[in-house]
Amino acid sequence: MSSNNKTLSDIALSVLDLVPIQEGKTATDAFRTSADLARHVEALGYKRYWLAEHHNMPGIASSATVVLIGHIAGSTKSIRVGSGGIMLPNHAPLVVAEQFGTLESLFPGRIDLGLGRAPGTDGLTAMALRRDLRGDVDDFPKNVQELQYYLGPVDPEAKVRAIPGQGLEVPIWLLGSSTYSAQLAAMLGLPFAFASHFAPAALQAALKIYRDTFQPSEHLKEPYAIACVNGVVADTDSEAEKLATTLYQSFLNVIRGTANPQQPPVDSMEGLWSQNEKYAVHQMLRYTFTGSPATVKEEIEAFLAETQVDELMFASHIYEHKARLRSYELLAELAKK
């Protein structure tokens, strides 16, 4: 760790986009606004723009994650574009290597490959994706190493190669919401990103394990950690609080197991959730920074002091596109102060 008082101006800022489908709109609309957001944050100096693989969710349009990465990379010029993440159990490592080898060949030096070990969906849909659910706990580490091999130096003796892919050394990140991937990332000497935007409980434990057990590799000499958090920033606290009700409704859907498109903000959540549901949503959203720039700056600085992460990746469930653009703009301005 570089210091004990890391501030916003010391770290990189990035974006996680779930490509939300809004009530009354289509996936086409979602793709258009995502490309516009990517261009906007690129101009603001954000480092990377990641898209997450989800399936069978009416409110999320990022199921064909690789196709969308190509769309976003083709709509921008310099920002790194990648997966946050590709859910490796759903795919053969060779296929992933070929896909990301193709992306890296199209957009050299701009592609990140973030890997998760969850299916990103329910059990029935996972079965439909994979056709069977056989496997054991060792599959993920083996599949990650197989992927590293396909994207690594050319092996003249190899009977199976990723073409394009071999020799391209696309950066691989391990993603997690528990300590498991933190241990694996440390063992393999890979960068690590934690999903504290929906699974805050294990963040500190995962970061400690990752840093304490990190083994330097040809990919990375020192540990490098991203924390993904939620950010809803507006000109005033009250405006931001109203915008955040879209986020609360999204997570209320998760808790209830209901599938709805992204909902517009409401004046109050009272009557929409029970006390138990309210508590559960706020537990999941512990690392959500909501408010005016002055309010969130103080909270984010406290989070950085606590975690010492190297990069913050902001997810934003803001319904109105202009308000979402403004939120990322205000966050970028905070980092320059």
C-alpha positions as CSV (number, residue, x, y, z in Angstrom):
1,M,0.0,0.0,0.0
2,S,1.3,3.4,-1.0
3,S,0.0,5.5,1.9
4,N,-2.4,5.6,4.8
5,N,-4.3,8.6,3.5
6,K,-5.3,7.8,-0.1
7,T,-7.7,10.4,-1.5
8,L,-9.9,10.5,-4.6
9,S,-7.2,12.4,-6.5
10,D,-4.8,9.5,-5.9
11,I,-6.8,6.8,-7.5
12,A,-8.3,5.9,-10.9
13,L,-12.1,6.1,-11.4
14,S,-14.0,3.6,-13.5
15,V,-17.5,2.6,-14.5
16,L,-19.6,-0.6,-14.2
17,D,-22.6,-0.6,-16.5
18,L,-25.3,-3.2,-16.1
19,V,-27.0,-1.8,-19.2
20,P,-30.5,-1.3,-17.6
21,I,-33.6,-1.7,-19.6
22,Q,-36.1,0.9,-18.4
23,E,-39.8,0.5,-18.0
24,G,-41.4,1.2,-21.4
25,K,-38.1,1.1,-23.3
26,T,-36.1,-1.6,-25.2
27,A,-32.7,-3.1,-25.2
28,T,-31.9,-1.0,-28.3
29,D,-32.5,2.1,-26.1
30,A,-30.3,0.7,-23.4
31,F,-27.4,0.1,-25.8
32,R,-27.7,3.6,-27.2
33,T,-27.5,5.2,-23.8
34,S,-24.7,3.0,-22.7
35,A,-22.6,4.0,-25.7
36,D,-23.4,7.7,-24.9
37,L,-22.4,7.2,-21.3
38,A,-19.1,5.5,-22.3
39,R,-18.2,8.5,-24.5
40,H,-19.1,10.9,-21.7
41,V,-17.0,9.2,-19.0
42,E,-14.1,8.7,-21.5
43,A,-14.0,12.5,-22.0
44,L,-14.1,13.0,-18.2
45,G,-11.0,10.8,-17.7
46,Y,-12.4,7.6,-16.4
47,K,-10.0,4.7,-16.8
48,R,-12.2,1.7,-17.7
49,Y,-15.8,0.8,-18.6
50,W,-16.9,-2.7,-17.6
51,L,-20.0,-4.6,-18.5
52,A,-21.4,-7.5,-16.5
53,E,-22.8,-10.8,-17.7
54,H,-26.4,-11.4,-16.5
55,H,-29.0,-13.7,-18.0
56,N,-32.8,-14.0,-18.0
57,M,-33.3,-10.6,-16.3
58,P,-35.9,-8.3,-17.9
59,G,-34.2,-5.2,-16.5
60,I,-30.6,-6.0,-17.7
61,A,-29.5,-6.1,-21.3
62,S,-25.9,-7.3,-20.9
63,S,-26.4,-11.0,-21.5
64,A,-24.2,-11.0,-24.7
65,T,-21.4,-9.3,-22.9
66,V,-18.7,-9.8,-25.5
67,V,-20.8,-8.3,-28.2
68,L,-21.5,-5.3,-26.0
69,I,-17.8,-4.8,-25.2
70,G,-17.2,-4.6,-28.9
71,H,-20.0,-2.1,-29.3
72,I,-18.7,0.1,-26.5
73,A,-15.1,-0.1,-27.6
74,G,-16.1,0.8,-31.1
75,S,-18.1,3.8,-29.8
76,T,-15.0,5.2,-27.9
77,K,-11.4,5.9,-28.6
78,S,-9.2,5.4,-25.5
79,I,-11.0,4.2,-22.4
80,R,-10.3,0.5,-21.5
81,V,-13.4,-1.7,-22.0
82,G,-13.9,-5.0,-20.4
83,S,-16.0,-7.5,-18.5
84,G,-17.0,-7.2,-14.9
85,G,-17.3,-10.0,-15.5
86,I,-17.5,-12.9,-17.8
87,M,-19.1,-15.8,-15.7
88,L,-16.6,-18.5,-16.5
89,P,-18.7,-21.5,-15.5
90,N,-21.0,-20.6,-18.5
91,H,-18.3,-20.8,-21.1
92,A,-15.5,-23.0,-22.4
93,P,-12.1,-21.3,-21.7
94,L,-11.1,-21.6,-25.4
95,V,-14.2,-19.8,-26.5
96,V,-13.5,-16.9,-24.1
97,A,-9.9,-16.8,-25.2
98,E,-10.9,-16.5,-28.9
99,Q,-13.5,-13.9,-28.1
100,F,-11.2,-11.7,-26.1
101,G,-8.4,-12.4,-28.5
102,T,-10.6,-11.0,-31.2
103,L,-11.6,-8.0,-29.1
104,E,-7.9,-7.3,-28.3
105,S,-7.0,-7.6,-32.0
106,L,-9.8,-5.1,-32.9
107,F,-9.0,-2.7,-30.1
108,P,-5.3,-3.2,-29.1
109,G,-4.3,-2.3,-25.6
110,R,-7.9,-1.4,-24.5
111,I,-9.5,-4.7,-23.4
112,D,-9.8,-6.2,-19.9
113,L,-11.0,-9.7,-19.1
114,G,-12.7,-9.8,-15.7
115,L,-13.8,-13.3,-14.6
116,G,-16.4,-14.4,-12.1
117,R,-17.2,-17.9,-10.8
118,A,-21.0,-17.5,-10.4
119,P,-23.4,-18.2,-13.2
120,G,-24.9,-14.7,-13.2
121,T,-28.4,-16.1,-13.2
122,D,-30.8,-18.6,-11.6
123,G,-30.2,-22.4,-11.7
124,L,-32.6,-23.2,-14.5
125,T,-31.1,-20.6,-16.8
126,A,-27.6,-21.8,-15.8
127,M,-28.7,-25.3,-16.9
128,A,-29.9,-23.9,-20.2
129,L,-26.6,-22.0,-20.8
130,R,-24.3,-25.0,-19.9
131,R,-26.6,-28.0,-20.6
132,D,-25.4,-29.6,-17.4
133,L,-24.1,-28.6,-14.0
134,R,-21.5,-31.2,-13.5
135,G,-18.2,-30.0,-12.0
136,D,-16.5,-29.5,-8.8
137,V,-14.9,-26.7,-6.8
138,D,-11.6,-27.1,-8.6
139,D,-13.1,-26.2,-12.0
140,F,-12.8,-22.4,-11.7
141,P,-9.0,-22.3,-10.8
142,K,-8.3,-24.8,-13.6
143,N,-10.4,-22.9,-16.1
144,V,-8.7,-19.6,-15.2
145,Q,-5.2,-21.2,-15.7
146,E,-6.4,-22.8,-19.0
147,L,-7.5,-19.3,-20.2
148,Q,-4.2,-17.8,-19.1
149,Y,-2.4,-20.5,-21.2
150,Y,-4.5,-19.7,-24.3
151,L,-3.8,-16.0,-24.0
152,G,-0.2,-16.5,-23.0
153,P,3.0,-16.9,-25.1
154,V,2.7,-18.9,-28.2
155,D,3.4,-22.6,-27.6
156,P,4.7,-24.3,-30.8
157,E,3.9,-27.7,-29.4
158,A,0.2,-26.8,-28.6
159,K,-2.4,-29.0,-30.3
160,V,-5.2,-26.5,-29.5
161,R,-4.7,-22.7,-29.8
162,A,-6.8,-19.6,-29.4
163,I,-6.6,-17.8,-32.8
164,P,-6.7,-14.9,-32.4
165,G,-5.7,-15.0,-28.7
166,Q,-2.3,-16.7,-28.3
167,G,0.4,-14.2,-27.4
168,L,-1.9,-11.3,-26.8
169,E,-1.7,-11.3,-23.0
170,V,-5.1,-9.7,-22.5
171,P,-5.1,-8.6,-18.8
172,I,-7.1,-11.1,-16.7
173,W,-8.8,-9.9,-13.5
174,L,-10.5,-12.0,-10.9
175,L,-13.8,-10.7,-9.5
176,G,-15.4,-11.7,-6.3
177,S,-18.1,-11.1,-3.6
178,S,-16.4,-13.4,-1.1
179,T,-12.9,-14.3,0.0
180,Y,-12.6,-17.2,-2.5
181,S,-11.5,-15.2,-5.6
182,A,-9.3,-13.0,-3.4
183,Q,-7.2,-16.1,-2.4
184,L,-7.0,-17.3,-6.0
185,A,-6.1,-13.8,-7.4
186,A,-3.3,-13.6,-4.7
187,M,-2.0,-17.1,-5.6
188,L,-1.9,-16.4,-9.3
189,G,-0.6,-12.9,-9.0
190,L,-3.6,-11.3,-10.7
191,P,-5.4,-8.0,-10.1
192,F,-8.6,-8.3,-8.0
193,A,-12.0,-6.5,-8.1
194,F,-14.5,-6.9,-5.3
195,A,-18.3,-6.5,-5.8
196,S,-19.0,-4.3,-2.7
197,H,-21.8,-2.6,-4.7
198,F,-24.1,-5.5,-3.7
199,A,-22.0,-7.8,-1.3
200,P,-20.3,-5.5,1.2
201,A,-19.9,-7.9,4.1
202,A,-16.7,-9.6,3.0
203,L,-14.9,-6.6,1.5
204,Q,-12.4,-6.0,4.3
205,A,-11.6,-9.7,4.8
206,A,-11.1,-10.3,1.0
207,L,-8.8,-7.3,0.7
208,K,-6.7,-8.5,3.7
209,I,-6.4,-12.0,2.3
210,Y,-5.5,-10.7,-1.1
211,R,-2.8,-8.4,0.1
212,D,-1.4,-10.7,2.8
213,T,-1.0,-13.7,0.5
214,F,-0.2,-12.0,-2.8
215,Q,2.4,-13.8,-4.9
216,P,4.1,-11.5,-7.5
217,S,3.8,-12.8,-11.1
218,E,4.8,-11.9,-14.6
219,H,1.5,-10.1,-14.8
220,L,1.6,-8.1,-11.6
221,K,4.4,-7.3,-9.2
222,E,2.3,-5.8,-6.3
223,P,-1.4,-6.4,-5.4
224,Y,-3.9,-4.1,-7.2
225,A,-7.5,-4.0,-6.0
226,I,-10.7,-2.3,-7.3
227,A,-13.8,-1.9,-5.1
228,C,-17.0,-1.5,-7.0
229,V,-19.5,0.8,-5.2
230,N,-22.7,2.5,-6.0
231,G,-22.7,6.3,-6.7
232,V,-25.7,8.5,-7.0
233,V,-24.5,12.1,-7.0
234,A,-26.6,15.2,-7.8
235,D,-26.3,18.9,-7.1
236,T,-28.3,18.6,-3.8
237,D,-28.7,15.8,-1.2
238,S,-32.5,15.8,-1.7
239,E,-32.2,15.4,-5.5
240,A,-29.7,12.5,-5.1
241,E,-31.9,10.8,-2.5
242,K,-34.8,10.9,-4.9
243,L,-32.7,9.5,-7.8
244,A,-31.5,6.7,-5.5
245,T,-35.0,5.3,-5.1
246,T,-34.5,3.7,-8.6
247,L,-31.6,1.8,-7.0
248,Y,-33.6,0.8,-4.0
249,Q,-36.4,-0.5,-6.2
250,S,-33.9,-2.6,-8.2
251,F,-32.6,-4.2,-5.1
252,L,-36.0,-4.7,-3.7
253,N,-36.7,-6.7,-6.8
254,V,-33.6,-8.8,-6.0
255,I,-34.7,-9.5,-2.5
256,R,-38.3,-10.4,-3.6
257,G,-37.1,-12.5,-6.5
258,T,-39.2,-10.3,-8.9
259,A,-38.1,-9.4,-12.3
260,N,-39.0,-5.9,-13.5
261,P,-37.5,-3.3,-15.8
262,Q,-35.7,-0.4,-14.2
263,Q,-38.3,1.8,-12.5
264,P,-38.4,5.7,-12.4
265,P,-37.6,7.4,-9.1
266,V,-40.4,8.0,-6.5
267,D,-40.9,10.7,-3.9
268,S,-40.8,8.2,-1.1
269,M,-40.2,4.5,-0.7
270,E,-42.6,4.4,2.2
271,G,-45.4,1.9,1.4
272,L,-43.2,0.3,-1.3
273,W,-41.2,-1.8,1.1
274,S,-41.6,-3.3,4.6
275,Q,-39.2,-2.5,7.4
276,N,-37.5,-5.8,7.0
277,E,-37.1,-5.3,3.2
278,K,-35.8,-1.7,3.9
279,Y,-33.2,-3.1,6.3
280,A,-32.1,-5.9,3.8
281,V,-31.8,-3.4,0.9
282,H,-29.7,-1.0,3.0
283,Q,-27.5,-3.9,4.2
284,M,-26.7,-4.8,0.5
285,L,-26.2,-1.2,-0.4
286,R,-23.9,-0.3,2.5
287,Y,-21.3,1.1,0.1
288,T,-23.6,3.4,-1.8
289,F,-22.5,7.1,-1.9
290,T,-25.6,9.2,-2.3
291,G,-25.8,13.0,-2.1
292,S,-24.3,16.3,-3.1
293,P,-20.6,16.4,-4.0
294,A,-19.7,17.7,-0.6
295,T,-21.6,14.9,1.1
296,V,-20.2,12.0,-1.0
297,K,-16.7,13.3,-1.0
298,E,-16.4,13.0,2.8
299,E,-17.9,9.5,2.6
300,I,-15.7,8.3,-0.2
301,E,-12.6,9.7,1.5
302,A,-13.5,7.7,4.6
303,F,-14.1,4.6,2.5
304,L,-10.6,5.0,0.9
305,A,-9.0,5.5,4.2
306,E,-10.6,2.3,5.4
307,T,-9.9,0.1,2.4
308,Q,-6.8,1.6,0.7
309,V,-8.1,0.4,-2.7
310,D,-6.2,1.4,-5.8
311,E,-9.3,2.1,-7.9
312,L,-13.0,2.8,-7.5
313,M,-15.5,1.5,-10.0
314,F,-18.9,3.2,-9.8
315,A,-22.2,1.5,-10.7
316,S,-25.1,3.9,-11.1
317,H,-28.8,2.9,-11.1
318,I,-30.0,6.4,-12.1
319,Y,-33.2,6.4,-14.3
320,E,-32.9,9.6,-16.2
321,H,-29.9,9.5,-18.6
322,K,-29.0,13.2,-18.1
323,A,-29.0,12.7,-14.4
324,R,-26.7,9.7,-14.8
325,L,-24.3,11.6,-16.9
326,R,-24.3,14.4,-14.4
327,S,-23.6,12.0,-11.5
328,Y,-20.4,10.7,-13.2
329,E,-19.5,14.3,-14.1
330,L,-19.7,15.4,-10.4
331,L,-17.7,12.4,-9.3
332,A,-14.9,13.2,-11.8
333,E,-14.9,16.8,-10.6
334,L,-14.4,15.6,-7.0
335,A,-11.3,13.6,-8.0
336,K,-9.7,16.8,-9.4
337,K,-10.2,18.9,-6.3
